[in-house]
Amino acid sequence: MPIQDTSELKQRVVKDGREQGISYTLFRNAIGKKLGLNTTDFEGLDLIFFRGFAAPSELSRYTGLSSGSTTAMIDRLEQSGLVVRQSNPHDRRGTLVVINSEAAHNFRPLFTGVRLAQNELLDRYSRAELEILSDYFQRSAAMFEAERLKL
């Protein structure tokens, strides 16, 4: 069986991945706007929400902010009532930033529609297809991280 030329399909996958990334960014920006946050503050909040907590150094790495700017971002998020600082149980000198559980009840509904739509979309795929998608996204994330480190 001859090897099929997949270059056009690969280009389409890359293009579609970029379009998905742009759409996700625009969606996140819309959520941030609803919460009254600038883009960088929402990026930090999104990381904390996704992981459950974050150390200031992680937020600095994730957002590209200096330590002073990261502190100012955390201050703004704390003043808005979205996060709280807690002592790090694994490092007496460290601090963790966590989502304010009360505030989470207010902004969690903003994600309900997209979660339902995402589940509906994923229901269209077989288990084998979902495994391929998961593998691609895991490998893609690792590839982007490796390329970032080269910079």
C-alpha positions in Angstrom: 0.0 0.0 0.0 1.5 3.4 -1.0 2.2 6.0 1.6 -0.3 8.7 1.3 0.8 12.4 1.3 -0.6 13.8 4.5 1.1 17.2 4.3 -2.2 19.0 3.5 -4.0 17.3 6.4 -1.1 18.1 8.8 -1.3 21.7 7.7 -5.1 21.7 8.3 -4.6 20.2 11.8 -2.0 22.9 12.7 -4.3 25.6 11.3 -7.3 24.2 13.1 -5.3 24.0 16.4 -4.3 27.6 16.1 -8.0 28.6 15.4 -9.0 26.6 18.5 -6.3 28.4 20.5 -7.5 31.8 19.3 -11.2 30.9 20.1 -10.2 29.7 23.5 -8.3 32.9 24.2 -11.2 35.1 23.1 -13.5 33.0 25.3 -11.2 33.5 28.3 -10.9 37.2 27.6 -14.7 37.5 27.6 -14.9 35.7 30.9 -12.2 38.0 32.3 -14.1 41.0 31.1 -17.2 39.8 32.9 -15.2 39.5 36.0 -13.6 43.0 35.5 -10.1 41.6 35.0 -7.4 42.4 32.5 -6.0 39.6 30.4 -3.0 38.9 32.5 -4.9 38.8 35.8 -7.4 36.4 34.3 -4.5 34.2 33.1 -3.3 34.0 36.7 -6.8 33.3 38.0 -7.3 30.6 35.3 -4.1 28.8 36.4 -5.1 29.0 40.1 -8.6 27.7 39.2 -7.3 24.9 37.0 -4.7 23.7 39.5 -6.6 24.6 42.7 -3.7 26.7 44.0 -0.5 28.3 42.8 2.7 29.7 44.3 3.5 33.2 43.3 6.6 31.9 41.5 4.4 29.7 39.4 2.2 32.6 38.5 5.2 34.6 37.6 6.5 31.9 35.3 3.0 31.3 33.7 2.3 35.0 33.1 5.8 36.2 32.3 5.5 38.9 35.0 8.3 40.0 37.2 8.0 39.1 40.9 6.8 42.6 41.8 4.2 42.6 39.0 3.0 39.2 40.1 2.6 40.5 43.7 0.6 43.4 42.3 -1.6 41.0 40.3 -2.2 38.8 43.3 -3.1 41.9 45.3 -5.7 42.9 42.7 -7.2 39.4 42.6 -7.3 39.4 46.4 -8.9 42.8 46.6 -11.5 41.7 44.1 -12.3 38.9 46.4 -11.5 36.2 43.9 -8.4 34.7 45.7 -6.9 34.4 49.1 -3.3 33.9 50.2 -2.6 30.9 52.5 0.5 29.6 54.1 2.2 26.8 52.1 1.9 23.7 54.3 5.1 22.3 52.6 7.2 25.4 53.0 6.8 27.6 56.1 8.3 30.6 54.3 6.0 30.2 51.2 2.6 31.4 50.3 0.0 29.7 48.1 -2.8 31.6 46.2 -6.1 29.8 46.2 -9.5 30.5 44.8 -11.9 32.1 47.3 -14.6 29.4 47.5 -17.3 32.0 48.0 -16.3 33.8 44.8 -16.0 30.5 42.9 -19.8 30.1 43.3 -20.2 33.4 41.5 -18.0 32.8 38.5 -18.3 29.0 38.1 -21.7 29.5 36.3 -19.8 31.4 33.6 -18.2 28.2 32.6 -21.4 26.0 32.7 -22.4 26.5 29.1 -19.0 25.8 27.7 -18.6 22.6 29.9 -22.0 21.3 28.6 -21.1 22.1 25.0 -17.7 20.6 25.4 -19.1 17.4 26.8 -21.7 17.3 24.0 -18.9 17.7 21.4 -16.7 15.0 23.1 -19.7 12.6 23.1 -19.4 12.4 19.3 -16.1 10.6 19.5 -15.3 7.0 20.2 -13.1 5.9 23.1 -10.3 5.2 20.6 -10.7 8.7 19.0 -10.7 10.3 22.5 -7.5 8.5 23.3 -5.9 9.8 20.1 -7.0 13.3 20.9 -5.7 13.1 24.5 -2.4 11.7 23.3 -2.1 14.5 20.7 -2.8 17.3 23.2 -0.4 15.8 25.8 2.4 15.5 23.3 1.6 18.9 21.8 1.8 20.5 25.3 5.1 18.8 26.0 6.5 19.9 22.6 5.5 23.5 23.2 7.1 23.4 26.6 10.3 22.0 25.2 10.4 24.6 22.5 9.7 27.4 25.1 12.7 26.2 27.1 14.9 26.4 24.0 14.0 30.1 23.7 
